[in-house]
Amino acid sequence: MRRLAAATTALGLAAALAACGGDDEGDAGGSPSSSPSSEGTSAAPDPSGSTSAEPTPSDEPSSEAPSSSAQPDGPPEVVSTVVTGLAAPWGLDFFADGDAIVTERDSRRVLRVSPDGEVTELGVVEEAAPDGGGAENGLLGVALSPDFEQDRWVYLYLTTATDNRVVRARLDGDRLGEPEVLLDGIPNGFIHDGGRLEFGPDGLLYVSTGESGEPSLAPDRDSLGGKVLRLTPEGDPAPGNPFDSPVFSYGHRNVQGLAFDDAGTLWSSEFGQDAFDELNRIEAGGDYGWPAVEGEGGGPQYVDPQQVWPTSDASPSGLAYADGALWMAALQGERLWRVTVDGRRAVDPESFFVGKYGRMRTVAVAPDGTLWVTTSNRDGRGDPADGDDRILQVRP
């Protein structure tokens, strides 16, 4: 099940695009490159390789307590289409009243979307510099402050002409203020820009980054590329980080999904190259192996993934936790994965909606317990249908 990567030298843009059937997120045209598995059936092995010893700083989010509050029961169901006509929605978080804040990658718009489909433009992030044409950069993740009702901070991850960065801006009514830079200098590229933001139960901000098509950045702990970062709300390295820097874990290729379960364990979804996409349990100080290894089985110095998939079945982006399971949106795989959380293991993957809605980008848990899932068929690599892109409301 394990492929050893051939080299640790940086890949040029052409080589990076050649990987994984053309790119991380799937070939233009939007069709999976192999026959999709049936809805509700497992299509991924459960790796049994050992994991490395885990550093245990006092404020690490992981816990030994079982993290499954309920076992999944029956298939998920799309109960409504919240909104249509969006353009490559990427980031999504929720206000307390059930409205969502949504970013569009290429238009650079920040939107407020109500459950009844009303869309309000909150602002345009002019500093964002998407390349378009199937690029993976632009205006990406969004997260509201845990104290949003008091401080009104909106956190954003974006690509500029020179780097990727984390910024925050205050929301005054329906207008987004000027962004304040919290962390810059994250390597950027046409591909592999990461971009997910997630506040943990510890009140700290977790940030996923990609290695921007240069694999040698991933194991380099002095680089911010190919990492999961942990920051204070002001953008400083969080106290207790394993390397006295923003870096929390390293050796990642391109992480676009972060989610905490109800025991405080952090999980991530990660693009592989041409063999295996990964679902990982994130450990403080852990080395996840890229580019030395892809998938599981690389030796005790690396943290093995909890699940792996052929890239044609996944190309995973967004990740969320609800009802005792992780829910992972797949781009090239054009499906929604459900993976049961059993203590500190992720087991029994099942896929749903295969090919029905096209590329799935982001999944988030709404205040009412349903999932909102965005499509990504207008991102330059999909095959848009009438009404794309859309947000689906899913009963888990």
C-alpha positions in Angstrom: 0.0 0.0 0.0 2.9 2.3 0.4 4.8 4.1 -2.4 8.2 5.6 -1.8 8.4 9.0 -3.4 11.2 9.2 -5.9 12.9 12.4 -4.8 12.9 15.3 -2.4 13.9 17.9 -4.9 11.5 20.7 -5.8 9.1 20.1 -8.6 8.6 22.7 -11.3 5.1 23.8 -12.2 4.9 21.5 -15.2 5.9 18.4 -13.2 3.5 19.4 -10.4 0.6 19.7 -12.8 1.5 16.3 -14.3 1.0 14.6 -11.0 -2.3 13.1 -10.0 -3.7 12.9 -13.5 -2.8 16.6 -14.2 -3.1 18.3 -10.7 -4.1 17.7 -7.1 -7.8 18.6 -7.6 -8.5 16.6 -10.7 -8.5 17.0 -14.4 -10.5 19.7 -16.1 -13.8 18.1 -17.1 -14.7 17.0 -13.7 -15.0 13.3 -14.3 -13.2 10.8 -12.0 -10.5 8.9 -13.8 -11.7 5.5 -12.6 -15.1 4.0 -12.0 -16.6 5.4 -8.8 -17.5 3.0 -6.1 -21.2 2.6 -5.3 -22.9 4.9 -2.8 -22.7 3.7 0.7 -19.8 1.3 0.1 -16.3 1.4 1.5 -13.5 2.1 -1.1 -10.5 2.6 1.2 -8.2 0.3 3.1 -7.7 0.8 6.8 -3.9 1.1 7.3 -2.6 -0.9 10.2 1.0 0.5 10.3 2.2 1.8 13.6 2.4 5.6 14.3 5.3 7.4 15.7 5.7 8.4 19.4 3.6 11.5 20.1 4.9 14.7 21.7 2.5 15.8 24.5 2.7 19.5 25.2 0.3 20.5 28.0 -2.0 22.3 25.6 -2.0 19.7 22.8 -5.6 19.4 21.4 -5.5 15.5 21.1 -7.0 13.4 23.9 -6.9 9.7 24.7 -10.7 9.8 25.5 -13.0 8.2 23.0 -14.1 10.9 20.5 -17.1 9.2 19.1 -20.4 10.6 20.5 -22.6 8.6 18.2 -22.3 6.0 15.5 -23.5 6.9 12.0 -27.0 5.5 11.3 -28.1 5.2 7.7 -27.1 7.2 4.7 -26.9 11.0 4.6 -29.6 12.8 2.6 -29.6 16.1 0.7 -32.6 17.9 2.1 -32.3 21.2 0.2 -30.2 23.4 -2.1 -29.5 26.5 0.0 -28.2 28.6 -2.9 -27.2 28.4 -6.5 -25.1 30.6 -8.8 -22.0 30.9 -6.7 -18.5 31.0 -8.3 -16.0 28.5 -6.8 -17.0 28.9 -3.1 -14.0 27.9 -0.9 -14.2 28.8 2.7 -17.4 28.6 4.9 -18.1 29.2 8.6 -21.3 30.0 10.5 -22.7 32.9 12.4 -24.6 32.2 15.6 -28.0 32.9 13.9 -27.4 30.1 11.3 -26.3 32.3 8.4 -23.0 31.4 6.8 -20.0 33.4 5.8 -18.6 32.2 2.5 -15.5 33.1 0.4 -15.3 32.8 -3.4 -11.8 31.9 -4.5 -11.5 33.7 -7.8 -14.0 36.6 -7.4 -12.4 37.4 -4.0 -15.9 38.1 -2.6 -16.9 37.5 1.0 -20.6 36.7 1.2 -23.2 36.2 3.9 -25.6 33.4 2.9 -28.8 32.7 4.9 -30.5 29.3 5.1 -33.3 30.6 2.8 -30.8 31.4 0.1 -30.4 35.2 0.5 -26.9 36.4 -0.4 -25.3 39.6 0.8 -21.9 40.7 -0.3 -19.8 41.8 2.7 -16.8 42.9 0.8 -14.1 42.1 -1.8 -10.6 41.3 -0.5 -8.6 43.3 -3.0 -5.2 42.0 -1.7 -6.1 38.5 -3.0 -4.4 37.6 -6.3 -5.9 34.5 -7.9 -4.2 33.2 -11.0 -7.4 31.7 -12.4 -7.4 29.1 -15.2 -7.5 26.1 -12.8 -5.0 27.6 -10.3 -5.5 26.6 -6.7 -4.8 30.1 -5.2 -6.8 33.1 -4.4 -9.2 33.9 -1.5 -9.4 30.6 0.4 -10.3 29.8 4.0 -12.5 31.8 6.4 -13.1 31.4 10.2 -15.0 33.6 12.6 -13.4 34.4 15.9 -14.6 32.2 18.8 -15.6 35.5 20.4 -17.1 37.0 17.3 -20.2 38.4 19.0 -17.9 40.6 21.1 -14.9 41.3 18.8 -16.4 41.0 15.3 -13.1 39.5 13.8 -13.3 37.6 10.5 -10.1 35.5 9.7 -9.1 34.9 6.1 -6.4 33.0 4.2 -5.4 34.4 0.9 -2.8 34.5 -1.8 -1.1 37.7 -2.8 1.3 38.4 -5.6 4.2 37.4 -3.4 3.0 35.0 -0.7 0.1 33.4 1.2 -1.0 35.0 4.4 -3.5 35.0 7.2 -5.3 38.2 7.8 -8.3 39.4 9.9 -10.8 42.1 9.4 -13.7 43.4 11.5 -17.3 43.0 10.3 -19.3 46.2 10.9 -22.9 45.4 10.1 -22.7 44.1 6.6 -19.4 45.6 5.7 -16.0 44.0 6.0 -13.2 46.3 7.1 -9.6 46.6 6.0 -7.6 43.4 6.5 -4.9 43.3 9.2 -2.0 41.0 8.4 -1.4 38.4 11.1 1.1 36.1 9.3 2.7 36.5 6.0 5.6 34.8 4.1 3.8 31.5 3.6 5.1 30.1 0.3 2.6 30.5 -2.5 2.2 28.8 -5.9 -0.1 28.1 -8.8 -0.9 24.9 -6.9 -0.6 23.4 -3.4 -1.5 26.5 -1.3 -3.4 24.8 1.5 -5.7 27.4 2.9 -8.0 26.0 5.6 -8.6 27.9 8.9 -10.1 26.3 12.0 -10.3 27.5 15.6 -9.7 24.7 18.0 -11.4 24.1 21.4 -8.2 25.7 22.9 -9.2 29.0 21.3 -6.1 28.9 19.0 -6.1 29.2 15.2 -5.0 26.2 13.1 -3.9 26.9 9.6 -3.2 24.4 6.8 -0.5 25.2 4.2 0.8 23.5 1.1 4.3 23.1 -0.2 3.5 25.3 -3.3 4.8 22.6 -5.6 8.2 22.4 -4.0 8.3 19.2 -2.0 11.6 20.0 -0.2 9.7 22.7 1.8 7.4 20.1 3.5 10.1 18.5 5.8 11.9 21.9 6.4 10.7 23.1 9.8 12.1 26.6 9.0 9.6 26.9 6.2 5.9 27.6 6.6 5.0 25.5 3.5 3.6 22.0 3.8 2.6 22.4 7.5 -0.2 22.7 9.9 0.4 25.9 11.9 -1.0 26.9 15.3 -1.4 30.6 16.1 -2.8 32.8 18.8 -5.8 34.9 17.6 -3.2 37.8 17.2 -1.1 35.7 14.8 1.8 34.8 17.1 3.2 31.3 17.5 1.0 29.6 20.0 2.5 28.8 23.5 3.5 25.2 23.7 4.1 24.7 20.0 6.7 22.0 19.5 9.4 24.0 17.7 9.0 27.5 19.2 7.6 28.7 15.8 4.1 28.7 14.2 4.7 25.0 13.0 2.6 22.4 14.7 3.1 19.5 12.3 5.1 19.1 9.1 5.9 16.8 6.2 2.5 17.6 4.5 2.0 17.9 0.8 -1.2 19.9 0.6 -3.8 20.0 3.4 -7.1 21.5 2.6 -9.3 20.1 5.4 -9.1 20.5 9.2 -11.7 19.4 11.8 -11.8 18.7 15.5 -13.9 15.9 17.0 -15.7 16.2 20.2 -12.7 14.9 22.2 -10.6 17.8 20.8 -8.5 15.6 18.4 -7.5 17.3 15.2 -7.9 15.6 11.9 -6.8 16.7 8.4 -7.4 15.7 4.8 -4.4 15.8 2.5 -3.8 15.4 -1.3 -1.5 12.7 -2.4 0.5 12.8 -5.6 -0.4 9.9 -7.9 -1.1 7.0 -5.4 -2.8 7.8 -2.2 -4.8 10.7 -0.6 -4.8 10.7 3.2 -6.9 11.3 6.2 -4.6 12.0 9.2 -4.8 12.5 12.9 -2.6 15.4 13.7 0.0 15.1 16.4 2.1 17.9 17.8 5.5 17.8 16.3 4.6 14.9 14.0 6.3 14.4 10.6 3.8 13.2 8.0 6.4 12.0 5.6 6.1 14.0 2.4 8.0 13.8 0.1 9.9 10.7 1.4 6.6 8.7 1.5 3.1 8.8 0.2 0.4 6.8 2.0 1.2 4.5 5.0 4.1 2.3 6.0 7.1 4.7 5.9 8.7 3.8 9.3 8.6 4.9 12.9 9.9 8.4 12.2 6.7 9.2 10.3 3.1 9.4 11.4 1.0 7.0 9.3 -2.4 8.1 7.9 -5.6 6.8 9.4 -7.1 6.1 5.9 -5.8 6.3 2.4 -7.7 6.4 -1.0 -6.7 6.2 -4.6 -6.5 9.8 -5.8 -9.3 9.2 -8.3 -11.7 8.4 -5.4 -10.9 11.4 -3.4 -8.7 14.5 -4.0 -10.0 15.6 -0.6 -10.6 19.2 0.4 -13.0 20.2 3.2 -13.4 18.2 6.4 -16.0 18.3 9.2 -17.0 16.3 12.2 -20.6 15.4 13.1 -22.5 12.5 14.6 -19.5 10.5 15.5 -18.0 10.7 12.0 -15.7 12.7 9.8 -17.2 14.0 6.6 -14.8 14.7 3.8 -15.6 16.5 0.5 -13.9 15.0 -2.6 -13.1 17.0 -5.8 -11.9 14.5 -8.4 -13.8 11.8 -6.6 -17.0 13.8 -6.8 -18.5 12.4 -3.6 -18.9 12.9 0.1 -17.0 10.5 2.4 -18.1 9.4 5.9 -15.5 7.9 8.1 -16.4 6.7 11.6 -14.3 8.0 14.5 -13.7 5.1 17.0 -11.6 6.5 19.9 -8.4 7.7 18.3 -9.0 5.7 15.1 -10.9 6.6 11.9 -12.5 3.5 10.4 -15.1 2.2 8.0 -15.1 4.8 5.2 -18.3 5.0 3.1 -19.0 7.2 0.1 -22.2 9.0 -1.0 -23.6 11.1 -3.9 -21.0 9.7 -6.2 -20.9 11.8 -9.4 -24.3 13.3 -8.6 -23.3 16.9 -7.9 -19.8 17.1 -9.4 -16.8 18.3 -7.5 -17.3 18.8 -3.7 -15.1 21.4 -2.0 -16.1 22.3 1.5 -18.2 20.7 4.2 -19.2 22.4 7.5 -21.6 21.7 10.3 -24.4 24.3 10.7 -25.8 25.3 14.1 -28.8 23.1 13.4 -26.6 20.0 13.0 -27.0 19.6 9.3 -24.0 19.8 6.9 -23.5 22.4 4.3 -21.5 21.1 1.3 -20.3 23.4 -1.5 -19.7 22.3 -5.0 -16.6 23.4 -7.0 -17.6 23.0 -10.6 -16.7 26.5 -11.7 -13.1 26.4 -10.4 -11.6 25.8 -13.9 -11.4 22.0 -13.5 -15.0 21.0 -13.4 -17.9 20.6 -15.7 -20.5 23.2 -14.5 -24.2 22.4 -14.6 -27.0 24.9 -14.7 -27.1 26.6 -11.3 -23.5 25.8 -10.3 -21.9 26.4 -8.0 -24.3 25.6 -5.2 -24.5 24.9 -1.5 -26.3 21.7 -0.5 -27.9 21.1 2.9 -27.2 17.5 4.0 -28.8 15.6 6.9 -26.0 13.4 8.2 
